[in-house]
Amino acid sequence: MSENMSTAIICCENISKKFGTKTVLEDISFTVDRGEFLSLLGPSGCGKTTILRMLIGIEKPTSGKIIKNGVDITDVPPKDRNIGIVFQNYSLFPNMDVYHNISYALQFRKMEKEEIEARVREIIETVGLEDHIYKKPKQLSGGQQQRVAIARTLVLNPDIILFDEPMSALDAEIKVVLRQQLKDLQEKLGITMIYVTHDQEEAFALSDRVMVINDLQIAQLDTPYNIYHNPADQFVRRFVVDHLNQKIKSIEDVISEEKK
């Protein structure tokens, strides 16, 4: 996707962030296109989650601006940004069933009961949870809990959904299935998603573009194809390309061994 300003839903301009005397991000700029799936990829502590927290308004940049749909939202409170977030642990209410976990936020908007029910049931169908509507979180698989968390965010009709490593605690086999479900859902709804991960395969499987972060700055922001075939520097080559090549080799070795 292009970085044409007319298609950008988010534009971060010269963002820096310090915590006390420690700089965690330094003068980064990027845009996110409407309907794009962008992954933020990098090692632990590189500033990925800090970017999410600034986008949603939990943290404020030390310097720079965040523009959404042409409006400066740098100082706008989180509740007024119309941006949703799915956390790593999903943060579901254990005492509530699927329906009430999803409807909870709508009750504060003083919507009519019939309107809430129609909206919640529509979202539940969208994410494929019709058979689990009256189950509590402990009765659901990790993947089903993730879909509840996504549905709870979708029901508020956000412009953007942020994800903070939502699959990091799941088994590898489940991850593969959920990646496809998440990508299918994103394409079906056409919603913008920004996804934090330290998993190279995950970023490449899901994303229209990947932002590789290192040493306080953006090392490369490009399509998965271009990053793999034209890494911007030695860090990108080592952290992304070499890792993926090693993974491919491991799979080939397993296949070769099984054929013997």
N, C-alpha and C positions, 0 to 999 in steps of 0.2 A: 504494500500500500504506500501511497505517496505521503509526503509530509506537507502537502499543500495546506495552508492555514485554513482554507475554506472548508476542508473536511475534518479538521481537528476538533475533537471534543474537549481535549485537555492539552494545554501548552504550559510547560514548566520553563521558566526563564531564569537562567543564572542562579539556580538554587544552591545554597550552602547551608549546612547544619552543623552546629557545635553543641556539645553537651559540656558545659563548663569550659575547660581549656582544650578539650578533645574534639578535633574536627572529624566528622564521620562522612560528610559529603562536601565536595568543593566545586562550586561553579558548574553545576550540571544543567543542561538544557535538552529538552526533548518534547515531542508532540505524540499524542495518541489519537488515531483516527476513529471516527464514529463507526461502531460495529467491529472494531479490531480486537483480536485476542493478542495481547502483549504479555510476554513473560519477562520477569526480572530475575536474572540468573547470576549467581556468584557464590563464593564461599561464605561460611558463617561470619557474621560481623562486618560485612562489606557495605551495609547501609540499605539493603533491599527493603526490610520491614520499615525502616525509618521513612523511606519514600512513601510507602502506603499510608503510614500514620500522618504524614504531611498532607497527602491527597485528601484523606477523609477529615482532617482538621484536628486530630488528637494532638499532633505536634505542629508547631509553627516554624517555618524556615527562619534561620538566622538572618539570611538575606535572600533576595530574589522574589519572584512572583509565581503564583499558580493561577492560570487563566482557564476558566471552564465556559465553553460556548461564548467566548468573547468577553466574558465578565471576570474581573479580578476577584477571586474568592479567597485570597491569602488570609484575610482576617475574618472570613465568614464562619460562623459556628457550624459544627458537624451536622446538626439537625436541619440546617438550611441549605446543604450542598446537594441533596438528592443523590448521594453516593452510598451504596451498600457495601457491607464487608462480611466475609465468611472467615471466621477464625480457625486456627489449627485444631482446637478442641471442640468446635461447633457451638459450644455454650448453649445447649438446649436445656429447657426446664425439665428436670427428671420427673416431676410430679404431674406433668401435663402430657396429654396424648398428642399425636401428630397434628390434629386439627387445631387444638388450642395453642400449641407452640407457634403455629403459623398465623393464627388470627390475633394473637396477643397484641402485637404492635398496632393493628388496625383499630382496636378498641379505644386507643388514645386519640384517634382522629375523629371521634364522635360520628362515625358512619352508622347508618341504619343497620340493624341486625341482618336484614335480608340481603343488603348489599355486601356486608362482610362475608356472609355464607356463600354467596354467589362467587365472590372474588377468590375466597380460599379454596373452594371446590374446583374452580378453574385452574388454579395454580397446582393443586394436588394432582389433577389429571395431567397437566403439562409435564410434571416431573415423574409421573408414573408411580404414585404412591396410593392409588385408590384402594388397594387391598390392605393398607396399613393405617388407615385414617384414625382408628381409635386405639392404636398401640402406643405404649409409653416408650421413650428412648431405649431403655434397657432391653426391650423386646425386639429391637431392630439391629440389623447388621451395621458395620461401620459405613458401608456404602449407602445404606438407607438413611442413616443419621446425617450423612453429608447432604443428601438430597433434601432432607427436611430443613437443614440450615440454609441451603440455596433457596428453597421455596419461601422460607421466612423472609429472606431478603427480597426475592422477586415480588412478593405480594405488595410491597411498598412502591413498586413501579420505579425503581431507580434508573438513572441514565447510565450508570457505571456500577459494576460489581467488582470489588477487590477481594482477592483470595490470599491468605497468609499461610502458605504451605499446608493446605487442607488434607493432603494425602500422605503426609510424612509418617503417620503412625499406622498406615495400612499395609497389609501384605502385598508383595509384588504382583501376584496374580489378580488381586482385587483392583490394584491401581490401574492395570491395563484396561480392564473393563470400564472403570469409572472415568478414565481419560476420554474414552470414546463417547460415553454418555454425556460428559460435560461439554465436549466439542459439539456433539449433535444438538444439545440444548442451546448452546450459544448461537449456532448457525440458524436454528429454528426461530429463535427470538430476535436475532440481529442485535443483541445487546453488547456493549463494550465491556470487555473483561480484562483486568490487569492482575497478573498471577505471579506471586513470589514463590520461587523454588530454588533449591540447591542441586536439583536432579536434572542433569543434562538431557537425558532421554525424555523426561516429562516435558521439559520446555520445548524440545524439538517436535514432540508428538502433538502438542496442543496449539502451537503459536503461529500466527501470521508473521510476527517479528519477535526477536529475542533481544533484550538489552543485557549485555554481559557487563557486570560491574566489578571493578578492581581498583584498589589504591585510591579510594575516595571519588573516583570518576567513572564515566562510562567508557569502557574499553572498546565496545563495538555495539552498534544498534542496527540490526539488519535482519533479513530473512534467514531461516535456518539453513537454507541451501547456500547462501552467500557466506555465512559464517563458517560453515564446514569447508567450503572450497576456497575461501579467501579470508582466512583469519587475519585480523588487523594487527596483531602483535604476538609475541611469544607466549604471553599469558593466555590469550584466547586459544592459541594452538595447543598449549599444554592442558588447560582446564577443560576445554570443550572437545577439540578434535582428537587429541591423543586418547582421552577418556572414551569417546565413542568408538574409536578404532579398536581399543582394547576390549570393549564390550562385544563388538562384532566378532573379534577373533575368538573370544570365549565361547560365543554361541556356535561358531564354526567348529571349534574343537569338540564341543559336546555332540554336535551332529556327526562329525567324523568318527567319534568314539562309538556312537550308537550303531553306526553302519558296519563296524568290525564284527 
